[in-house]
Every structure is written in structure tokens, then in C-alpha cells.
Amino acid sequence: MFGLGFGEIILVLIIALIFIGPKKLPELAKGLGQGIREFQKAAKGFTDSMQEAAHQEPAPPAIEEKEEKIIASESDQDEKKPLKEEKPS
């Protein structure tokens, strides 16, 4: 566990007991355990979603690409239309 031996872990726990106190130490350990559990759950959810995304088919082209094609085809049609001549008044 983090490269610490049994003796070092006991020493850290004794120092924590002295500074934190015997009343707050169980609450702190419970909160720490819940935080670690939530982090592991979030990490697993992230890796699962990434693996699922890797196995899916590629997404269709983005809407911007479709809009660019539409705009390009409209501009091609505009170039083919003759300009209206204005009559002088």
C-alpha cells in the first residue's frame, strides 16, 4: 500500500490519532472511504463509456459539414442564375 510497511502505517495512524482525536478519527476514515469509493465508481463509469464508444460505429458527419455542403451547392446555383437587369427610371 503506497510502498509503506506495516510499521509505517501504524506510525501514521498513531500520529493521526494524536492530532485528530479519537472522536473524529472514525468519521474521517468513513468519509475518506466513501470518497475513494465514489472516485472508483466514477473512474469505472468513465472507462466503460470510453470502451463502449470505441466499439461503436463512427458517428455521421457533423451538422456543420452538412450545412457547408448545402451552402456550397446554393452558391453554385446562384452563380448559374443570370443577374436581373435594372431598368433606369
N, C-alpha and C positions, 0 to 999 in steps of 0.2 A: 504494500500500500504506500505509494509515493516514495518508495525507497527508504522507508523508515522501519526500523526494527521494533520489536515488542517493547523494549526498554524505552525507546524514544517516544513511542505512543503513550506509554504510561506517564512519562515525564510531562508531556504536553497536556494530558488530562489533569494531572495534579496542579499544574500552573493555571489551567482554565478554571479548576475548582476554586483555587485561591482567589483569582481576580474576579470571577463572575459570581461565585457564591453557590451554595448547594441548592438554593431555591430556584434560581434562574437557569441553572445548567440543563435540567431535563427539558424545559421549554425551548431553550436554544437548540438543543440536539434534535428535538421534534421538528422545529421549523427548518433546520438545516436538512433533515431527511426529506421533508416534504418538498423543499426547493430542489434538491437533487433529483427526486422522483419526477417532478414536473419538467425539469430540464431534459431528462432522459426520454420522457414521453414526447416532448416537442421535437427532439432530435430524431427519434424513430419516425414520427409523422413526416418530417421533412425528407428523410432518406426514402421512405416509402413512396412519397409523392414524386420524388425525382426518378426513382426506378420505374414507376408507372408511366411517367412522361417519356422516359427513354424507350419504352416498349410500344408506345403508341405510334400511329402513322403520322407523318408530318402534317402540320396544320395547313389549311388552304391559304392562298396568298392573302396578304393583309388588305384591308379595305382601301388604304391609301393607294396601293398598286392598282386596284381596280378603278379607282377614281382617276388616276393618271392615264390609264388606257382610255377611259371614256372621254376625258378632256382632250387627249391627243386625237381621237377619232373625230370629235366635234370640230377641232381646229382644222383637220384635213378637209372636212366637208365645207367649212367656211371659206377655205381657200379656193374651192372649186366653184362657189357661187359667184356670179358676176355682181359687181357693185352697182347699186342703183344710181342712176344719174339724176341729179337735181336740176330742175328747170329754173332758169333765172326769172325773177318776178319783176 
